[in-house]
Amino acid sequence: MHRLAVSARYASYFSRVHGPKSLQRSARLFPSQPLHRANFASQSDVPPTSTFFTRLQRLGLAASQTFQSQSASAPLYNENGKQTAASPDAARGTSTQEEPKLELSRLLQLAKEERHLIGFALSAQLISASSIMLFPFALGKVVDTVSSSAPELDALVALMGGVFAISAVASAARVSAMSLAGSRISRDLRVSLFHAIMKQETAFFDKRQSGELVNRLSSDVPLVARTLTDNLAKIIRAGVTSTASLGFILYLSPTLSLVTLGSIPPILGFAVMFGRAARKLSRKLVDALAEATQVAAERTSAIRTVRTFGAEDIETKRYANRVDETYHLAKKVAFADGLYAGSVQLSAQMSLCGVLWFGGRMVIDPLNPMTMGALTSFSMYAVNLGVAVSGMGTAYGQLTRALGAGHRIFEVIDREPDGASSTICEQPPNVAHSQVGVPVKPKASLRRLQPGYDATVSFEDVHFKYPTQPDTAILNGVNLTVRPGEIIAIAGASGSGKSTMSSLLSRLYEPTSGTISLGNEPIANLDTAWLREQIAVVAQEPVLFNGTITENIQYAMPGEVSMQRIQRAARAAASHDMILSLPNKYETMVGERGASLSGGQRARTALCRALVRDPRVLVLDEHSAALDAESERAVAQAVYTSASELNMAVITIAHRTSSLRRADRVAVLADGVVIEIGSYDDLMKQEDSCLRRMLNPTRTPI
């Protein structure tokens, strides 16, 4: 949950750091959203090269409709790495219904965005392929010239050398341009996917594993980009080669051409079957790879826990079993590749045998005018034709294989956040809304309270169930009011719903029923981004990002934050002296997730981050759990003094008796309901007080 609490701010930060260019370019990649279609609404607005991609998309759409889509799921395993019978779809939070089919035309739309660069590469490909196509014809002439001892041999060889030079230059240009286009497609697709991930609602992340989402960024995106650009070039080269070869063999011998053309139907048939199998296997393979990546990412990030329990061998076995699953799928892909290659080669070679048998008889027959040079040229063109047709089939199979990875990408990009609690990403600066293509609730329908508003927080008959546990009620009618300048402590047993109230206040989730208000205005009517600027939450296990302490404190504020303001927040959190005691003071690197700091140092840094924005509402979710008694006392005194000066409403989820004593009122939560509320002293004087029963005689933490 902690990684979601900062998603809106990170999306805004990401757009500021990387600028609007990548977002603007990537937003135009996806025609399924009306905002994207507007970019190419007029045919006159589209450069001529895009017509080629439009035709390819139509061909891909028609061809891909012959395939059946199949939902593939990665298996679940128990702690020993054995596969269980549980539903993988349920584990990933996905539906067991058949998933919508990703058409090949959707992938080709990615190439359309790079139409100028790819158009240049394909033009170079045409030159290179056309040059190569002259070689068999010239070789036949050389054979006939040598046999007749004609003086034109030098000129023919010189011509062939020039053709090869032109082909080499064109090939170099094609490779460079296609590689650059692939890198740009990968960059834009990554930005679009990450942007889509950042704007999903919190429940989306509850149902999915972070490693699986990262795998889509790190593996699926480059696979799609590389496969798309590489195979577009292969298809064009094969198209030019097959067309030119067909023209030459018809010119050299229409009769012998019939023998060659007999191999094409079997090759196309093998290509169709291969494409169908490749698409199914690819989806299964990328899902299995994602599962393996998730295991590796989760275990390495929790290596201290793994080592504490001596579970290195267990985790190695678990990962090996996941990798074995990918290996078994990879074997199937390898066998399919081998079967296709062998079948195509057999068809082409049998056709060549037929050409040599019939062609040889035509050369021997004095009634046929075919020369040895013509037969040589014809044989080479026949081989080129077979290779080109099989190459087109292979390229198409590779494209359909990329549909598996493409589906995993576009199912996130196309997904609309469920409910208003989703993070509303700010538009990048200097980019019009129509260019961004991000579904954002119109600002006119959202409110921002006027400065100096009454920051009273109210929960009115609030009920809530987590989307992942719809049968379990967490809150069952909570009523609570927190006024500015007041400190309310919420006490209760684990699972009573204390932290859930914090999540609902920040709109990480929407209540099932009831109303949560800020300043007498339901937060559902407020701009979510603005609301989260008014509320600061310090969690029991705060998340710090790999960077300096200064950078982590600045994270809470858009734009640049002055050092004076950062130090003021540190003093308000009684943390300034602690930071100065570190080796590099405010420039000390905290490590991944704050691993270089102690638990208390992480807690204090997180508190500084919360206070630097001068929030109107401060939520302390057992923030002092990692602090010793003396540090906890100093931090609490400093924070409550700042809260009083800034007239903040403070909600502290109690972990220690000392926190309950300092609060103005204590609300006791049980079974999702506030069962009693009052000052600590008053509640402890009551014989039947639930709070009194929760505390033992030694006043140990509850």
C-alpha positions, 0 to 999 in steps of 0.5 A: 500500500505504501508504494501507492500512497506516493503514486500521484506525486511520482507521476507528476515528478516523472513528467517534470523530470523527463519532460512532456516530449515522451508522454506526448509522443507515447500518447499518440501511439494508441488509436483505441482512445478517441483523443489519439485518433484526433491526431490522424483524423485528416488524411491530409495530415498523415504523411504519404508513408503512413499509407503503407502502414495503414495497408499493413494494418488492414492485412494484419487485422484480416490475417490475425482474425483467423487465430483464436485468442487464448488466455494463458496463466502462469501456474501457482506454487506452494512454498516448496515450489510445487504446482497447486490446483488453485486458479492462476487467474484468481491469484493474479486478480484477472477474470477467467473469461476469455480475454479480448484479442489483441490484433496485429494492427495494434502493433503496427500502429506503434510503427506508424508513429515512427513512419518517417524513420521506418519509411527511410529504413524501408526505402533503403531495404528496397534498394538493398533487396533490388540490388541483390536481385540483379545478382542471379541474372548477372551470374547467368550472363557471366556463365554464358559469357565465359562459355562463349569467351565473350569480352564483356566479362570484365564489364559484367564483373565490374557491374556486379561489384557496383551493385554489391557496394550499393547494397552494402550502403543501403543495408547499413542505412537500413540497420541503423534506422531500424535500430533507432526506430526500435529504441524510440518505440521502446522508449515511448511504449515504456513511458506510456505503460508506466504512466498507465500503471501510475494512474491505476486505483489502489485495488489494481495493485492489491491484485497484482504483483509488483515484479509482474508489472516491472517485467512488462516494462523491462521484458515485454516492451523491448520484445515488442519493439524489437520484434516489430521493427526487425520483422517489418524489415524482413517482410519488406525484404521478403516481399521485394525478393519474392516479387522480383524473383517471381518476375524473373522466373516468369521471364526466364521460363514460364513453363518451369515457373509452374514447378517452382510455384508448387512449393508456395501453398505448403509453405504458406500453410505451414506459416499459418499453423506456425503462427497460431501455435506461436501466438498461444505458446508466446502468451504462456511463455511471457506469463511464466517469465513474469512469474519467475521475475516476480519470485526473484524480485520479491525474494531479493528485496526481502533477502534479510528475511530469507537469511533470517529464516535460513530459507536460501535453499527453499527460495532457490528451489522455488525459483528453479521450479518457476524457471523450469516452467519457462524452460518446458514452454521454451522447449515447445517453442523450439520444437515448433520452430524446428518443425516449421523450419524443417517443413519449409526447407523440405518443400523448398528443396523438393521444389528445387529438385523439380526445377533442376530435373525439368530444367536440365532436360530443357537444357539438353533438349535441342528444341528448347532455347534455355541455356545453362546460364538461364538455368543457373539464374532460374535456379537461384531465383527459385531458391530466393523465392522459396526463402522469401516466402518462408521468410515472410511466414517466419516474420509473420509468426514472430509478429504474432508471437509478439502479440502475447507480450503486446497483450500484457502491455495494452491491457494495462494501457487500455485499462480505465481506473476503477472509481474516482479513488484512482490517482489523477495524474497531472498533465505534463507542463506545456502539453494540451489535454488533447495531446496527452490522452490521459483520461482525467476527470475535468477540473471543473467538476472538482473542488479545491477549498479556499485557503484558510478553510476549516480543516475538520475531518469527519467520518459519517457512518462509513462502511468499507470492504476491500475489493480483494475481500468483498465478503469481509467487512472492515468498517461497519459504520464509523463515526468520528470527527477531528477538529483543527488543532486537536489530536485524536488517537485511534486504538484497537486490536490488529485488524480492527480497521485503524489503518483502513481509515487512513487509506480512506481519508487519502482516497486510496480506496472509496468507502462502500457507503457513508461519507468522509468530509474535509471542511464540511465538503465530502472528499469525493467532491474534491480534487484528489491531487489537491486533497492529498496535498492537504493530508500527510501520512507517516506509516509504521514502515515508511518507504524511502527511495534510493537517494539523499535525505534531502531528495526524500524530503523534497519528494513531498513537494512539487518543484524545488524546495528550499533548504531552509524549508527542509531544515525547518521541517526537520526541526519540527520533527526533532530530526535536524540534529539526527541528520547532522550526525550522519556522515554526509548530513542532508546529502547522506544516501539512504539506500534502496528503501532506506536500507542504509538507515536505522529504523528510527532514522527512516521514521524521522526522515519520513516525518520530515517529508510529511511536515515539509508540505505544511499539511492541514491534516496529519496522520501518524500510523504507528510512526513511533514503532521504531523509536526508542522511548526518549526519541519517541518523546522528543519527536512527539513533543516537537510534532504536537507543538508544530501541529498546534502552531499550524492548527493541524488536525492530527490522527494518530494510530496508537501503538504505545500507551504514551501516545494515548496519554498525549492525545486530546481524545482516544477513539477505541475501534472494535469490529469496524465501529468506534465503541467509545471515545473520550480522554485517556484519563476519563476512559481509564477511570471507567470500570467497563471501559474497553480501553482499560480492558485492552491495557494490562496493569503494566501499561505495555503497548497495545 
